[in-house]
């Protein structure tokens, strides 16, 4: 799914159940059906998922597994100039 990166935050804390939560939170925007403009959301990227360096405002391609969890993030393919 193509999205635009709005921001990012590192996470490293203990959850209420005592487990350690480590990863990145990405804030993104994307076009969605029945939405005028863009919809925004935040995504959790668990530690261990390869996350290239991105700049705020850059287009990214996010792939999800069958449970809706982020599986990969990569630069979005650039459209050819016409």
C-alpha positions in Angstrom: 0.0 0.0 0.0 1.4 3.4 -1.0 1.6 5.9 1.8 3.4 9.2 2.6 5.6 9.4 5.7 4.6 12.2 8.1 6.9 11.3 11.0 8.5 8.6 13.1 9.2 7.8 16.7 11.4 5.1 18.3 9.7 3.0 21.0 11.4 1.1 23.8 9.3 0.5 26.9 7.8 -2.2 29.2 4.1 -3.0 28.5 1.6 -3.4 31.4 2.1 -7.2 31.2 5.9 -6.7 31.8 6.9 -7.6 28.2 9.4 -5.3 26.4 8.1 -3.4 23.4 10.7 -2.2 21.0 10.3 -0.9 17.5 9.3 2.2 15.5 6.0 4.0 15.2 5.4 5.6 11.7 2.9 8.3 11.2 1.5 8.1 7.6 -1.1 9.5 5.2 -2.8 7.8 2.3 -5.7 8.1 0.0 -8.8 6.0 1.0 -12.1 5.3 -0.5 -14.9 7.7 0.6 -12.4 10.1 2.1 -11.9 13.6 0.7 -8.2 14.4 0.9 -6.0 11.9 2.8 -6.5 9.6 5.8 -3.8 9.5 8.5 -2.7 6.6 10.7 0.1 5.3 12.8 1.8 2.0 12.2 3.9 -0.1 14.6 7.1 -1.6 13.0 8.4 -4.3 15.3 12.1 -4.5 16.0 13.7 -6.8 13.4 11.7 -5.5 10.4 14.2 -4.0 7.9 13.5 -0.3 7.9 15.5 1.8 5.4 16.2 5.5 6.1 13.3 7.7 4.9 12.8 11.4 4.8 9.6 13.0 6.1 7.2 13.5 3.1 8.7 10.6 1.2 6.4 8.1 -0.5 6.7 4.6 1.0 5.3 1.2 0.1 4.0 -0.8 3.1 3.2 -4.5 3.0 1.0 -6.2 5.6 0.7 -9.9 6.6 -2.7 -11.7 6.8 -3.1 -10.4 10.4 -2.7 -6.8 9.4 0.8 -6.4 10.8 3.5 -4.6 8.9 5.8 -7.1 7.1 7.9 -4.7 5.1 8.5 -1.0 4.3 10.4 0.2 1.3 10.6 3.3 -0.9 7.6 3.6 -3.3 8.3 3.2 -7.0 8.6 6.6 -8.6 6.2 7.3 -11.4 7.8 7.9 -14.8 7.8 11.5 -16.0 5.6 12.2 -19.0 
